Amino acid sequence: MSKRLHPLYIVIDFVQYIKNNILPIAFLAFVQREILFTYWWVLLIIGAGIACFSFVKWRMFRYEVTESEIQIKKGIFKKENRFIQRTRIQSIQIDQPLLFRLLKLARLRIETASSGTDAEVDLPGILLHDAYKLKQTLQLNSKQVIEAKEEIQVLKVPIGRLALAAALSANFGYIFASLGVLYEYVDNFVNRWIQSAYEQVIQQSILAVILLAMIIIVIAYLLSILLYILRFGDFTVERYEKQLQIQYGILNKRSLNVPFHKIQAVTIEEGILRRLFGWCAISLKVVTSDAQQTIYLHPFLRTEELQAIFEQYLPNYEYVECTPNVVKSYVWYKLALEVAVTAVAAIGISFWKVQFIWIVLALSLIGGLLTWFGYRQGGVFMNNSFVSIRSQFIMRKTTIVQRKKIQRINIQAGRMFWKKGYRKIEFSTMGPAASYSAGYFPQIVWEPIFNEATVKCNS
């Protein structure tokens, strides 16, 4: 029998629509208060229209799970009937954003190999216990009886380790972006004396600019630690016979099951600071509609713990070390390009603020050092079952792929490097944003790999 989403989905959809349009509403509230107060009834009509639209969406959405497939029926102006075979399911994810938790609801997303920018099945408002029950049902074959599964291994990451992970991640660029967007919208509403004081500080000296930048960096750094803990808090991995159950999140709780045979690749991530202190992270590539989503098996562990984690939680994989074997001389071409870009930038800035040229030169020097040491860390290695490929700029990533999971292998090079026998090499697995590359490599390295990489393993 087909079912509807929980009636409280109407509230969720209404709030989501308001959230997506909060900026123009806030702009109107601050800039055109008189119009807003005069025509407040217009907002009520619009709100009522949105509520009615959410109600109709809820009424028209139905889903049904049979022994062999999932059926989805939805649409107001355009009807849509969708049928998904249960055997095509790649992963199942349960999310609980803050509003969902307050309403005791959950969002269940089902990914298949053909999922594009959206999940193949998205149930954005069902009771939490119904979500887990449905998830358990879909994980079983049609002839099986639903039974409790015994846990084999349980991994929990304490808050203290997460705080240390955030402190060593130095990954808070998105906070700068959010601060920039916030400034763009708030700038028109700040008092004139604040704007005047800001301009006076900027005009005083370069030292004042540096001090202001350092304050912003410290604030962003502290915020990055807090956001990291909120994102990965209560991180737990449960290993069962055929799959992993990964749960994390304090405000936005997520629960994701990952069958072992659905894992497309395993990546060891080592940021600059983490690598200096001997720490890393392990992420998994699973087919998902969200190309930006990173599924972590462990967000922060010692490099000497890698072997044990692979043995306990990744029975279909083994940790394959990858040593640098790229063509070292190619790095000079990359550095020459950066020098040319720096020269153009320095000339352009000299016509505006000549005293800022040293900033461009400093950034160029840092970029050159990252390019030099990063490129020289690149490598590729293959054995009978796995391919390991490593690349680095700021973060070093070593990706291990089962040879039988490789969908495509590509080699490429410019005309000059092609004649010399140098090639870049790229492996692709199933799913969006699932390409892993490094290079250039000498012929003695890439040729045997290219000739043999697509040979299927017997295991």
Wavefront OBJ file of the C-alpha trace (Angstrom):
o trace
v 0.000 0.000 0.000
v 1.341 3.422 -0.949
v 2.064 5.975 1.769
v 2.330 9.735 2.114
v 4.994 11.695 3.900
v 4.253 12.801 7.448
v 1.819 15.783 7.537
v 4.489 17.889 9.267
v 6.342 17.860 5.937
v 4.078 20.802 5.064
v 5.772 22.828 7.814
v 9.237 21.746 6.635
v 8.550 22.687 3.024
v 7.090 26.048 4.075
v 10.098 26.874 6.279
v 12.497 25.728 3.557
v 10.907 28.070 1.035
v 11.133 31.020 3.463
v 14.757 30.111 4.223
v 15.660 30.088 0.531
v 14.195 33.577 0.131
v 15.234 35.126 3.434
v 17.749 37.569 1.919
v 15.279 39.541 -0.236
v 12.788 39.504 2.648
v 15.437 40.862 5.045
v 16.495 43.471 2.495
v 12.900 44.653 2.169
v 12.490 44.711 5.951
v 15.523 46.985 6.449
v 15.324 49.233 3.391
v 11.596 49.566 2.727
v 10.075 49.363 6.193
v 7.291 51.796 5.341
v 6.119 49.744 2.356
v 6.388 46.552 4.394
v 4.283 47.965 7.248
v 1.730 49.446 4.858
v 1.248 46.344 2.731
v 1.778 43.696 5.397
v -1.346 41.926 4.188
v 0.446 41.146 0.917
v 2.988 39.090 2.858
v 0.153 37.221 4.550
v -1.373 36.370 1.170
v 1.997 35.210 -0.145
v 2.570 33.116 2.994
v -0.885 31.546 2.653
v -0.144 30.754 -0.994
v 3.135 29.075 -0.054
v 1.382 27.048 2.659
v -1.298 25.910 0.192
v 1.367 24.948 -2.339
v 3.216 22.909 0.318
v -0.048 21.194 1.262
v -0.752 20.217 -2.336
v 2.818 18.919 -2.748
v 2.289 16.742 0.314
v -1.050 15.441 -0.977
v 0.388 14.559 -4.396
v 3.482 12.749 -3.076
v 3.137 9.015 -2.491
v 5.664 6.202 -2.187
v 5.491 2.424 -1.981
v 8.097 -0.285 -1.367
v 7.465 -3.703 -2.886
v 9.575 -6.861 -2.841
v 11.439 -5.829 -5.992
v 11.162 -2.060 -6.391
v 10.414 1.371 -4.964
v 7.597 3.398 -6.515
v 7.384 7.188 -6.316
v 4.424 9.253 -7.511
v 4.546 13.037 -7.291
v 4.008 16.276 -9.146
v 1.508 19.121 -9.241
v 1.798 20.703 -12.671
v 3.849 17.840 -14.072
v 3.029 14.307 -12.980
v 5.903 11.907 -12.395
v 5.852 8.163 -11.720
v 9.213 6.612 -10.897
v 10.129 2.961 -10.397
v 13.532 2.010 -8.953
v 14.736 -1.575 -8.728
v 15.944 -2.407 -5.226
v 18.948 -4.247 -6.651
v 20.259 -0.927 -8.058
v 20.561 0.739 -4.636
v 24.105 1.960 -3.946
v 23.672 3.684 -0.593
v 20.993 4.814 1.857
v 21.388 7.951 3.942
v 19.263 9.288 6.792
v 19.622 12.991 7.648
v 18.154 14.897 10.584
v 18.685 18.663 10.260
v 17.743 20.736 13.281
v 14.145 21.429 12.179
v 13.611 17.732 11.426
v 14.901 16.818 14.886
v 12.521 19.290 16.540
v 9.627 17.697 14.657
v 10.980 14.159 15.244
v 11.227 13.530 11.512
v 14.014 12.399 9.197
v 14.979 12.617 5.544
v 15.813 9.370 3.763
v 17.855 9.529 0.549
v 18.530 6.550 -1.710
v 21.336 6.661 -4.259
v 21.732 4.460 -7.326
v 24.434 4.212 -9.967
v 22.400 6.467 -12.266
v 21.765 9.203 -9.687
v 22.527 12.603 -11.159
v 22.460 15.894 -9.273
v 19.576 14.630 -7.107
v 19.099 11.436 -5.157
v 17.121 8.766 -7.009
v 14.696 8.576 -4.077
v 14.236 11.438 -1.612
v 11.714 11.103 1.226
v 12.073 14.472 2.991
v 9.650 14.019 5.882
v 9.008 10.649 7.538
v 9.141 9.564 11.176
v 12.639 8.660 12.347
v 11.784 5.100 13.375
v 9.980 4.592 10.029
v 13.121 5.789 8.230
v 15.316 3.236 10.031
v 12.748 0.484 9.498
v 12.535 1.276 5.772
v 16.308 1.409 5.547
v 16.624 -2.012 7.160
v 13.997 -3.416 4.805
v 15.772 -2.115 1.713
v 19.075 -3.588 2.858
v 17.616 -7.091 2.744
v 16.743 -9.248 -0.205
v 13.070 -9.841 -0.851
v 13.255 -13.445 0.476
v 14.980 -12.549 3.732
v 13.334 -11.972 7.074
v 14.215 -8.757 8.870
v 16.531 -9.691 11.703
v 18.791 -7.743 14.039
v 22.405 -7.699 12.883
v 25.260 -8.380 15.242
v 27.912 -5.705 15.373
v 31.435 -6.859 14.556
v 33.385 -3.663 15.251
v 32.427 -0.263 16.677
v 34.573 2.836 16.230
v 33.898 6.114 18.073
v 35.844 9.365 17.732
v 35.900 11.445 20.955
v 35.225 15.193 20.932
v 38.772 15.945 22.054
v 40.236 14.274 18.989
v 37.756 16.110 16.759
v 38.812 19.438 18.261
v 42.452 18.567 17.571
v 41.489 17.530 14.033
v 39.818 20.890 13.450
v 42.802 22.759 14.880
v 45.147 20.974 12.461
v 42.853 21.074 9.429
v 43.386 24.755 8.483
v 40.337 24.305 6.272
v 38.220 27.392 6.883
v 38.141 29.084 3.487
v 34.354 28.716 3.330
v 34.097 30.829 6.496
v 35.895 33.679 4.745
v 33.372 33.367 1.934
v 30.460 33.529 4.375
v 31.985 36.563 6.093
v 32.351 38.239 2.715
v 28.734 37.572 1.786
v 27.609 38.792 5.212
v 29.583 42.009 4.786
v 28.045 42.651 1.363
v 24.524 42.518 2.832
v 25.254 44.225 6.134
v 27.456 47.008 4.787
v 24.473 49.129 3.756
v 22.959 48.978 7.231
v 25.939 49.719 9.508
v 26.154 53.102 11.168
v 28.154 55.781 9.419
v 30.604 56.116 12.293
v 31.497 52.405 12.002
v 32.189 52.814 8.291
v 34.236 55.945 8.969
v 36.298 54.227 11.677
v 36.922 51.297 9.354
v 38.180 53.591 6.583
v 40.467 55.460 9.005
v 42.053 52.209 10.155
v 42.643 51.135 6.574
v 44.255 54.451 5.674
v 46.622 54.506 8.668
v 49.260 52.008 7.574
v 49.984 48.569 6.205
v 50.412 47.432 9.813
v 46.760 48.207 10.528
v 45.713 46.180 7.486
v 47.834 43.245 8.623
v 46.419 43.475 12.161
v 42.853 43.512 10.845
v 43.583 40.529 8.601
v 45.075 38.594 11.520
v 42.000 39.260 13.665
v 39.743 37.971 10.894
v 41.931 34.880 10.462
v 41.817 34.099 14.189
v 38.028 34.479 14.274
v 37.658 32.261 11.204
v 40.048 29.709 12.715
v 38.037 29.478 15.949
v 34.781 29.257 14.017
v 36.217 26.473 11.868
v 36.949 24.412 14.998
v 33.404 24.913 16.292
v 31.787 24.086 12.944
v 33.996 21.010 12.542
v 32.890 19.679 15.926
v 29.235 20.409 15.149
v 29.564 18.577 11.847
v 31.431 15.463 13.017
v 30.398 15.285 16.670
v 29.216 11.882 17.896
v 31.104 10.224 15.015
v 30.463 6.475 15.118
v 31.248 3.663 12.681
v 29.648 0.238 13.130
v 30.939 -2.626 11.024
v 28.591 -5.465 10.169
v 29.162 -8.551 8.081
v 28.551 -6.906 4.716
v 28.414 -3.182 5.350
v 29.377 -0.160 7.404
v 26.997 2.064 9.326
v 28.386 5.623 9.646
v 26.692 8.200 11.895
v 27.781 11.713 12.808
v 26.549 15.252 13.486
v 25.402 17.219 16.519
v 22.915 19.643 14.957
v 22.495 17.901 11.610
v 22.533 14.182 12.320
v 23.394 11.847 9.468
v 23.238 8.092 9.196
v 24.614 6.335 6.130
v 24.973 2.683 5.317
v 27.827 1.704 3.000
v 27.880 -1.885 1.661
v 31.466 -3.048 1.202
v 30.948 -3.998 -2.443
v 29.584 -0.501 -3.213
v 32.778 1.313 -2.163
v 34.394 2.643 -5.327
v 37.634 3.988 -3.830
v 39.349 4.783 -0.526
v 41.340 8.022 -0.082
v 43.877 8.892 2.612
v 43.869 12.680 3.102
v 46.860 14.417 4.666
v 46.783 18.202 5.061
v 50.005 20.130 5.602
v 49.611 20.588 9.354
v 48.234 17.108 9.891
v 51.082 15.519 7.953
v 53.665 17.376 10.042
v 52.234 15.824 13.203
v 51.563 12.381 11.693
v 47.758 12.572 11.336
v 45.435 11.865 8.410
v 41.812 11.082 7.474
v 40.182 8.271 5.486
v 37.324 9.041 3.110
v 35.228 6.685 1.001
v 33.957 7.171 -2.526
v 30.412 5.858 -2.779
v 27.979 6.630 -5.575
v 26.017 9.692 -4.464
v 24.142 12.529 -6.162
v 26.055 15.056 -4.047
v 29.489 15.334 -5.683
v 30.647 17.643 -2.872
v 29.772 15.253 -0.077
v 32.723 13.488 1.547
v 31.966 10.262 3.381
v 34.575 9.739 6.082
v 35.431 6.360 7.512
v 37.609 8.193 10.033
v 38.062 11.991 10.119
v 41.267 11.981 12.182
v 43.706 9.172 12.979
v 47.407 8.485 13.303
v 49.145 7.358 10.122
v 50.444 4.289 11.966
v 46.804 3.302 12.606
v 45.994 3.069 8.888
v 46.855 -0.592 8.509
v 44.686 -1.617 11.462
v 41.709 0.470 10.269
v 41.896 -1.110 6.810
v 42.000 -4.607 8.296
v 39.118 -4.040 10.710
v 36.733 -1.871 8.669
v 37.634 -2.377 4.983
v 37.825 -6.134 4.375
v 37.688 -5.662 0.580
v 40.664 -3.279 0.564
v 44.244 -3.232 1.699
v 46.501 -0.311 2.451
v 48.798 0.059 -0.570
v 51.647 2.527 -0.128
v 52.483 4.743 -3.086
v 56.010 6.156 -3.511
v 56.790 9.234 -5.665
v 57.708 8.308 -9.255
v 56.664 11.311 -11.373
v 58.902 13.028 -13.919
v 60.690 15.538 -11.695
v 61.696 17.897 -14.516
v 58.062 18.775 -15.363
v 57.781 20.871 -12.210
v 59.898 23.586 -13.856
v 57.185 24.141 -16.476
v 54.561 24.558 -13.760
v 56.797 27.032 -11.912
v 57.461 29.007 -15.113
v 53.697 29.454 -15.592
v 53.304 30.697 -12.009
v 56.156 33.176 -12.481
v 54.474 34.548 -15.603
v 51.144 34.960 -13.778
v 52.905 36.646 -10.846
v 54.654 39.096 -13.153
v 51.376 40.109 -14.801
v 49.670 40.513 -11.385
v 52.564 42.577 -9.991
v 52.535 44.915 -12.996
v 48.779 45.410 -12.694
v 48.905 46.104 -8.946
v 51.809 48.543 -9.353
v 49.428 50.938 -11.110
v 47.042 50.795 -8.150
v 48.931 50.253 -4.868
v 52.639 49.734 -5.386
v 53.130 48.870 -1.705
v 50.989 45.742 -2.170
v 53.410 44.183 -4.657
v 55.269 42.440 -1.829
v 52.043 40.638 -0.881
v 51.774 39.268 -4.429
v 55.410 38.182 -4.341
v 54.960 36.490 -0.948
v 51.869 34.603 -2.126
v 53.711 33.629 -5.300
v 56.628 32.286 -3.277
v 54.285 30.227 -1.095
v 52.469 28.925 -4.178
v 55.776 28.049 -5.831
v 56.933 26.086 -2.789
v 53.609 24.221 -2.624
v 53.869 23.409 -6.332
v 57.483 22.269 -6.021
v 57.040 19.956 -3.049
v 53.494 18.917 -3.973
v 54.131 17.815 -7.531
v 57.222 15.863 -6.565
v 55.094 13.819 -4.144
v 52.937 12.435 -6.984
v 53.043 8.734 -7.726
v 51.199 5.663 -8.978
v 51.531 1.978 -8.125
v 49.635 -1.159 -9.163
v 49.593 -4.734 -7.935
v 47.355 -7.674 -8.868
v 44.280 -6.276 -7.095
v 44.673 -2.538 -6.501
v 45.871 0.715 -8.000
v 47.220 3.412 -5.690
v 47.574 6.951 -7.035
v 48.837 10.000 -5.150
v 48.627 13.727 -5.874
v 49.362 16.777 -3.775
v 49.088 20.545 -3.825
v 48.082 21.734 -0.375
v 46.583 18.417 0.717
v 48.160 15.107 -0.177
v 45.634 12.508 -1.344
v 46.463 8.843 -1.827
v 43.573 7.000 -3.464
v 43.329 3.205 -3.535
v 41.046 1.692 -6.189
v 40.176 -1.942 -6.800
v 41.185 -2.771 -10.363
v 37.808 -4.375 -11.005
v 36.117 -1.065 -10.036
v 37.926 0.951 -12.719
v 35.467 2.162 -15.368
v 37.926 4.113 -17.498
v 41.646 4.816 -17.712
v 43.007 7.768 -19.660
v 46.505 8.978 -20.517
v 47.225 12.409 -21.943
v 50.046 14.871 -22.537
v 50.954 17.960 -24.528
v 52.666 17.448 -27.873
v 56.162 18.054 -26.490
v 55.756 15.699 -23.527
v 54.022 13.100 -25.676
v 57.133 12.874 -27.862
v 59.276 12.427 -24.766
v 57.081 9.543 -23.601
v 55.659 11.401 -20.570
v 51.980 10.941 -19.722
v 49.441 12.075 -17.178
v 47.333 9.178 -15.983
v 43.706 9.250 -14.799
v 41.471 6.525 -13.382
v 37.682 6.826 -13.193
v 35.211 4.800 -11.171
v 31.418 4.801 -11.053
v 29.684 7.987 -9.926
v 30.080 11.782 -10.347
v 33.424 13.430 -9.585
v 35.073 10.001 -9.404
v 38.312 10.657 -11.280
v 41.791 10.374 -9.787
v 44.852 11.636 -11.612
v 48.514 12.504 -11.216
v 51.471 13.021 -13.499
v 53.541 13.311 -15.543
v 55.048 9.799 -15.431
v 57.856 8.250 -17.495
v 56.976 5.542 -19.986
v 58.472 2.810 -17.840
v 55.888 3.661 -15.152
v 52.669 4.427 -17.021
v 52.858 1.951 -19.921
v 52.542 -1.345 -17.968
v 49.825 0.188 -15.806
v 47.881 1.441 -18.815
v 48.137 -1.936 -20.533
v 47.039 -3.973 -17.516
v 44.873 -1.747 -15.279
v 41.527 -2.743 -16.770
v 42.183 -6.476 -16.411
v 39.572 -7.807 -13.984
v 40.743 -9.540 -10.843
v 39.512 -13.001 -10.018
v 38.748 -12.025 -6.441
l 1 2 3 4 5 6 7 8 9 10 11 12 13 14 15 16 17 18 19 20 21 22 23 24 25 26 27 28 29 30 31 32 33 34 35 36 37 38 39 40 41 42 43 44 45 46 47 48 49 50 51 52 53 54 55 56 57 58 59 60 61 62 63 64 65 66 67 68 69 70 71 72 73 74 75 76 77 78 79 80 81 82 83 84 85 86 87 88 89 90 91 92 93 94 95 96 97 98 99 100 101 102 103 104 105 106 107 108 109 110 111 112 113 114 115 116 117 118 119 120 121 122 123 124 125 126 127 128 129 130 131 132 133 134 135 136 137 138 139 140 141 142 143 144 145 146 147 148 149 150 151 152 153 154 155 156 157 158 159 160 161 162 163 164 165 166 167 168 169 170 171 172 173 174 175 176 177 178 179 180 181 182 183 184 185 186 187 188 189 190 191 192 193 194 195 196 197 198 199 200 201 202 203 204 205 206 207 208 209 210 211 212 213 214 215 216 217 218 219 220 221 222 223 224 225 226 227 228 229 230 231 232 233 234 235 236 237 238 239 240 241 242 243 244 245 246 247 248 249 250 251 252 253 254 255 256 257 258 259 260 261 262 263 264 265 266 267 268 269 270 271 272 273 274 275 276 277 278 279 280 281 282 283 284 285 286 287 288 289 290 291 292 293 294 295 296 297 298 299 300 301 302 303 304 305 306 307 308 309 310 311 312 313 314 315 316 317 318 319 320 321 322 323 324 325 326 327 328 329 330 331 332 333 334 335 336 337 338 339 340 341 342 343 344 345 346 347 348 349 350 351 352 353 354 355 356 357 358 359 360 361 362 363 364 365 366 367 368 369 370 371 372 373 374 375 376 377 378 379 380 381 382 383 384 385 386 387 388 389 390 391 392 393 394 395 396 397 398 399 400 401 402 403 404 405 406 407 408 409 410 411 412 413 414 415 416 417 418 419 420 421 422 423 424 425 426 427 428 429 430 431 432 433 434 435 436 437 438 439 440 441 442 443 444 445 446 447 448 449 450 451 452 453 454 455 456 457 458 459
